[in-house]
Amino acid sequence: MNRQNLIEQFPLIEKMKKAEEVIWFNPNLTKTEDALKNLSVTSEMVQDASDRLDRFASYLQIAFPETAKSNGIIESPLVEIPAMATAMKELFQTDFNGEILLKCDSNLPISGSIKARGGIYEVLKTAETLAIREGLLKETDDYAILANKEMREFFARYSIAVGSTGNLGLSIGIMSAKIGFHVTVHMSSDAKQWKKDMLREKGVEVIEYDSDYSIAVEEGRKQAEKDPTCFFIDDENSTDLFMGYAVAASRLKKQLEQQGKKVDEDHPLFVYLPCGVGGGPGGVAFGLKLLFGDYVHCYFAEPTHSPCMLLGMMTGLHEDIAVDEIGLDNKTDADGLAVGRPSGFVGKTMEQLISGSYTISDEKMYTLLALLADTEQVFLEPSALAGTTGPIHLASSGVALNNATHIAWATGGGMVPEHVKEVYYAKGKLLLNH
């Protein structure tokens, strides 16, 4: 593909270059059953991940007592936000059909973000693999034994490395340190200071870089290559992370059933997922397509300055193109989404399954943060608001939304310190009042 002619081939890039908000509908969307035939990831792999998380439930209840009330299952509420829906329609002067719900991964125990799904899962799988290999654990055992001092001493012989803009580092750092691993989190310049501070308080080694996410990942990879006892958790290419996220779908299905929400041809489900490198939203969307097929429509939501997945999927170049190639700076307050180059693994896996992608400005994320706090008394971090404008974008584009259920995936915010919350809210309130 001739890079010079990218704008001719994809006129949307002209607006993206100016950091304008856009929506892209995927022309490669295929019938789900046909798309799934060509993939290396399967429903059996998701079930395997779900079973593994069940095995770890007794351990998690001991290691993290806050998970006891959910019997060691790391899950979040699904809540209706009618006052927010009304306020958004007024703010944007746009009506949309259907009810909007918030999937509160901001409330996930242990690390307060969607990364508690994939990140924690991959650490647990690594621990299980090592313990079984050494004859210290069998799948039929009560995994509560992993909380023993001897087990912690065993895991201390190994280390974990990861590169992160923030939330993945939190989930992997907290979980790895708790189980006994030595853990190093390589943090990009856009990671928030409070996240670095929190990790250090929990005994995690944090290495900071003046550059962006890609360099942090690269350094984490290099660390693991030099040390056979070090395991690198690869946010860009990890199937295990992807599976940890995909488990969310079956749990969401149960929540929808409990709330009497139908998903079928006459009752479509629209899910809006804040997207950085792609693993979290890609895994969740994959899981949902396995369960709901063509009745679910998944959209990625990205910052106007970092629309890497939209760019990669639209051009078909995936990880071979980065946002700086169209003149964007990859600078955004949505730290978990501050990624300039997408995951090729996720882009290629989802290229016939995702319905589209849209972008949102930092100002709008802050505005919506204050609006959600005012209308529903729910507090999220800026990046987690990216999903809320999905129904507005679709309604404005003329998409039929009759009898729809909309789910905005609230990807993080549960661990934000009070003083930082106040700063976020004040910024949002100022924008809301202008």
C-alpha positions in Angstrom: 0.0 0.0 0.0 1.3 3.4 -1.0 1.4 5.5 2.2 1.4 8.7 0.2 -2.1 7.9 -1.0 -3.6 6.9 2.3 -5.8 10.0 2.5 -7.1 9.4 -1.0 -8.0 5.8 -0.1 -9.3 6.7 3.4 -10.7 10.2 3.4 -11.6 9.9 7.1 -7.9 10.4 7.8 -8.2 14.0 6.8 -10.4 14.6 9.9 -8.4 12.3 12.1 -5.3 14.2 11.3 -6.9 17.3 12.8 -7.9 15.4 15.9 -11.6 15.8 15.0 -14.1 13.3 16.4 -15.1 10.7 13.8 -17.0 7.4 13.5 -15.9 4.6 11.2 -18.2 1.7 10.2 -16.3 -1.5 9.4 -16.8 -2.5 5.8 -15.3 -5.9 6.5 -17.9 -6.9 9.1 -18.9 -10.5 8.3 -21.6 -12.9 9.6 -20.2 -14.0 12.9 -20.3 -17.8 12.2 -18.2 -17.2 9.0 -15.7 -14.9 10.7 -15.1 -17.3 13.6 -14.1 -20.1 11.3 -10.9 -18.4 10.3 -9.6 -17.6 13.8 -6.9 -19.2 16.0 -8.9 -18.3 19.2 -11.9 -20.5 20.1 -14.8 -20.8 22.6 -13.0 -23.7 24.2 -10.1 -21.4 25.1 -12.5 -19.0 26.7 -14.1 -21.8 28.7 -10.7 -23.0 29.8 -9.9 -19.5 31.1 -13.2 -19.4 33.0 -12.6 -22.7 34.6 -9.1 -21.6 35.7 -10.5 -18.5 37.3 -13.0 -20.7 39.2 -10.2 -22.8 40.5 -8.4 -19.7 41.9 -11.6 -18.4 43.7 -10.7 -19.9 47.1 -7.1 -18.4 46.9 -8.4 -15.0 45.9 -10.8 -14.9 48.9 -7.8 -15.3 51.2 -5.4 -13.1 49.3 -8.0 -10.3 48.7 -10.8 -10.5 51.4 -12.8 -7.9 49.4 -13.5 -10.7 46.9 -15.2 -12.9 49.6 -18.6 -11.5 49.1 -18.5 -12.6 45.4 -17.0 -16.0 46.4 -13.6 -15.1 44.9 -15.0 -14.2 41.5 -13.7 -10.9 40.2 -16.9 -9.3 38.7 -18.6 -5.9 38.4 -22.2 -4.6 38.4 -24.3 -3.7 35.4 -26.4 -0.7 36.2 -29.0 1.5 34.5 -28.1 5.2 34.1 -31.4 6.8 33.0 -30.6 10.3 34.4 -27.2 10.3 32.5 -29.0 9.2 29.3 -31.5 12.1 29.6 -28.7 14.6 30.4 -26.6 13.4 27.4 -29.5 13.8 25.0 -29.9 17.3 26.2 -26.2 18.1 26.1 -25.7 16.8 22.6 -29.2 17.8 21.3 -29.5 14.2 20.0 -32.1 11.6 20.8 -31.4 7.9 20.7 -33.6 4.9 21.1 -33.0 2.2 23.7 -31.8 2.0 27.2 -28.2 2.7 28.3 -26.4 0.7 30.9 -23.0 1.1 32.5 -20.8 -2.0 33.0 -18.9 -0.9 36.1 -15.4 -2.5 35.6 -14.3 0.6 37.5 -15.6 -1.3 40.6 -13.7 -4.5 39.9 -12.0 -5.7 43.1 -8.2 -5.8 43.4 -7.3 -3.1 40.8 -10.4 -1.1 40.0 -10.3 -1.4 36.2 -11.0 -3.8 33.3 -7.4 -4.9 33.5 -8.3 -6.9 36.6 -9.7 -9.3 34.1 -6.9 -10.0 31.7 -3.9 -8.9 33.8 -4.8 -10.8 36.9 -5.8 -13.9 34.8 -2.4 -14.1 33.1 -0.5 -13.8 36.4 -2.7 -16.6 37.9 -2.2 -18.8 34.9 1.6 -18.3 35.1 1.6 -19.2 38.8 -0.5 -22.3 38.2 1.7 -23.5 35.3 4.9 -23.1 37.4 3.4 -24.8 40.5 2.0 -27.7 38.5 5.3 -28.1 36.7 7.1 -28.4 40.0 4.6 -30.9 41.4 3.4 -28.4 44.1 -0.1 -28.2 42.8 -2.7 -30.3 41.0 -5.8 -28.9 39.2 -8.0 -31.0 41.7 -6.4 -29.3 44.7 -8.0 -26.5 46.8 -6.1 -23.5 45.4 -6.2 -21.8 48.8 -2.8 -23.6 49.4 -1.3 -21.0 47.1 -1.5 -18.5 50.0 0.9 -20.6 52.1 4.3 -19.2 53.0 6.1 -22.0 51.2 4.3 -21.2 47.9 5.1 -17.5 48.2 8.8 -18.5 48.7 8.6 -20.7 45.6 7.1 -17.9 43.5 9.8 -15.5 44.8 12.3 -17.4 42.6 10.5 -16.0 39.5 9.7 -12.5 38.2 7.1 -10.8 36.0 7.7 -7.9 33.7 5.1 -5.7 31.9 5.0 -2.4 30.0 2.0 -0.2 30.7 0.4 3.2 30.5 -1.2 2.6 33.9 -4.1 0.2 34.7 -2.5 -3.0 33.3 0.6 -2.2 35.4 -1.6 -1.8 38.5 -3.5 -5.1 38.0 -0.3 -7.1 37.2 1.8 -5.4 39.8 -0.7 -5.9 42.6 -1.5 -9.5 41.8 2.1 -10.5 41.1 3.4 -9.0 44.4 0.6 -10.6 46.4 1.3 -14.1 45.1 5.1 -13.7 45.7 6.6 -12.9 42.3 9.2 -10.1 42.0 7.5 -7.7 39.5 8.8 -4.8 37.4 6.4 -2.5 35.7 7.8 -0.4 32.9 5.7 2.8 32.8 5.4 5.3 29.9 5.5 9.0 30.4 1.7 9.4 30.2 1.1 7.1 33.2 -0.4 8.9 36.1 1.9 9.6 39.1 -0.6 8.2 41.6 -0.6 4.8 39.8 3.2 4.7 40.0 3.1 5.6 43.7 0.5 3.0 44.5 2.5 0.3 42.8 5.7 1.2 44.7 3.7 1.1 48.0 2.8 -2.5 47.2 6.5 -3.5 46.7 6.5 -3.3 42.9 9.6 -2.0 41.0 8.5 0.8 38.7 10.8 2.0 35.9 9.7 5.2 34.2 10.4 6.4 30.7 10.2 9.8 29.0 8.7 8.2 25.9 5.4 6.5 25.1 3.8 3.2 25.7 5.7 1.3 22.9 9.1 1.9 24.5 7.8 0.8 27.9 6.6 -2.5 26.3 9.9 -2.9 24.4 12.0 -2.5 27.6 9.8 -5.0 29.5 10.3 -7.5 26.7 14.1 -7.0 26.8 14.2 -7.5 30.5 12.5 -10.9 30.2 14.7 -12.0 27.3 17.8 -11.7 29.5 16.4 -13.7 32.3 14.9 -17.3 31.9 13.1 -16.9 35.3 11.3 -13.8 34.1 7.9 -13.9 32.4 6.9 -11.0 30.1 3.2 -10.2 29.9 2.8 -8.9 26.4 -0.1 -6.4 26.2 0.2 -6.3 22.4 0.2 -10.0 21.6 -0.9 -12.1 24.6 -3.6 -14.7 24.0 -3.9 -15.3 27.7 -4.7 -11.6 28.4 -7.3 -11.8 25.6 -8.9 -14.9 27.1 -9.1 -13.3 30.6 -11.1 -10.4 29.1 -13.3 -12.7 27.0 -14.6 -14.5 30.1 -16.5 -11.2 30.9 -19.0 -12.0 28.2 -20.7 -15.1 29.8 -21.0 -13.2 33.0 -22.5 -10.2 31.3 -25.0 -12.6 29.6 -26.2 -13.8 33.0 -26.6 -10.2 34.2 -28.7 -9.3 31.2 -30.9 -12.4 31.8 -31.3 -11.5 35.5 -32.4 -8.0 34.5 -34.8 -9.3 31.9 -33.0 -7.8 29.0 -33.5 -9.7 25.7 -30.8 -9.9 23.0 -32.1 -11.2 19.7 -32.9 -10.0 16.2 -35.6 -7.6 17.4 -33.6 -6.5 20.5 -30.0 -5.7 19.4 -27.2 -5.1 21.9 -24.7 -2.3 21.3 -21.5 -2.4 23.4 -19.0 0.5 23.4 -15.5 -0.3 24.6 -12.7 2.2 25.4 -9.7 1.1 23.4 -5.9 1.5 23.8 -3.7 -1.2 22.3 -6.8 -3.4 21.9 -6.5 -6.4 24.2 -9.2 -5.6 26.7 -11.9 -4.4 24.3 -10.9 -7.0 21.7 -11.2 -9.8 24.2 -14.6 -8.7 25.6 -16.0 -8.1 22.1 -14.7 -11.6 21.0 -16.5 -13.2 23.9 -19.7 -11.3 23.2 -19.7 -12.3 19.5 -19.2 -16.0 20.5 -22.4 -15.7 22.7 -24.6 -13.3 20.8 -23.4 -13.6 17.2 -24.9 -11.0 14.8 -27.2 -9.6 17.5 -24.4 -7.8 19.3 -22.6 -4.8 17.7 -19.3 -3.8 19.3 -17.6 -0.5 18.8 -14.2 0.6 20.0 -13.9 4.1 21.5 -10.5 6.0 21.2 -9.1 9.4 22.0 -8.9 11.8 19.1 -5.1 12.0 19.6 -4.5 8.2 19.8 -7.0 6.4 17.4 -4.5 3.6 16.7 -6.9 0.7 16.4 -9.2 2.7 14.1 -6.3 3.6 11.9 -4.8 0.1 11.9 -8.1 -1.6 11.1 -9.4 0.9 8.5 -6.2 0.8 6.5 -5.6 -2.9 7.0 -2.1 -2.1 8.1 -2.7 -3.0 11.8 0.5 -2.8 13.8 2.4 -1.6 10.7 1.0 1.9 11.1 1.1 4.4 14.1 -0.8 7.6 14.7 2.3 9.8 14.4 2.4 8.8 10.7 -0.8 10.9 10.2 0.6 13.8 12.3 -1.0 13.0 15.7 1.0 13.3 18.9 -0.5 10.4 21.0 -1.0 12.8 23.9 -4.1 12.3 25.9 -5.3 12.4 29.5 -7.0 9.1 28.9 -3.8 7.4 30.0 -5.0 3.8 29.5 -5.8 4.7 25.9 -2.6 6.6 25.1 -1.3 4.1 22.6 0.1 5.1 19.2 0.4 1.6 17.6 -2.3 -1.1 17.8 -2.0 -4.8 18.6 -1.8 -6.6 15.3 -3.0 -9.8 17.0 -6.2 -8.1 18.1 -6.8 -6.1 14.9 -6.5 -9.2 12.7 -8.6 -11.3 15.1 -11.4 -8.7 15.2 -11.3 -7.3 11.7 -14.5 -9.2 10.6 -16.2 -9.0 14.0 -16.0 -5.4 15.1 -18.8 -3.1 13.9 -16.7 0.0 14.0 -14.8 2.6 16.0 -15.2 6.2 17.0 -13.1 8.9 18.6 -13.7 11.3 21.5 -11.8 14.4 22.6 -10.3 14.7 26.1 -12.5 17.7 26.8 -15.6 15.6 26.1 -14.4 12.8 28.4 -13.9 15.3 31.2 -17.3 16.9 30.5 -19.0 13.5 30.7 -17.1 12.6 33.8 -18.7 15.5 35.6 -22.1 14.8 34.1 -22.1 11.2 35.2 -21.0 12.2 38.7 -23.8 14.8 38.9 -26.6 12.7 37.4 -25.8 9.2 38.8 -23.2 9.8 41.6 -20.8 7.4 39.7 -17.2 8.4 39.4 -14.9 7.2 36.6 -11.5 8.2 35.4 -11.5 10.2 32.1 -10.7 7.3 29.7 -13.6 5.2 31.1 -16.1 7.8 29.7 -15.1 7.1 26.1 -17.9 4.5 25.8 -20.7 6.8 26.8 -21.0 8.7 23.5 -21.6 5.6 21.4 -25.4 5.9 21.2 -25.0 9.6 20.3 -22.6 8.8 17.4 -24.8 6.0 16.1 -28.1 8.0 16.3 -26.3 10.9 14.5 -25.2 8.6 11.8 -28.7 7.2 11.2 -28.2 3.7 12.6 -31.5 2.0 13.6 -31.6 1.6 17.4 -35.2 0.4 17.9 -35.5 -1.8 21.1 -31.8 -1.5 21.6 -29.8 -2.1 24.8 -26.6 0.1 24.9 -23.8 -0.8 27.3 -21.0 1.7 27.9 -18.0 -0.3 29.4 -16.7 1.8 32.3 -13.1 0.5 32.2 -11.6 2.2 35.2 -11.7 4.7 38.0 -12.2 2.6 41.2 -8.7 3.3 42.6 -8.4 7.0 41.8 -7.3 8.8 45.0 -9.8 11.4 46.4 -7.6 14.4 45.7 -7.2 13.4 42.0 -10.9 12.8 41.7 -11.5 16.3 42.8 -9.2 17.7 40.1 -10.8 15.6 37.4 -14.3 16.6 38.5 -13.4 20.3 38.7 -12.0 20.2 35.2 -15.1 18.5 33.9 -17.5 20.8 35.7 -15.7 23.9 34.2 -16.1 22.4 30.7 -19.7 21.4 31.4 -20.7 24.9 32.4 -19.3 26.6 29.3 
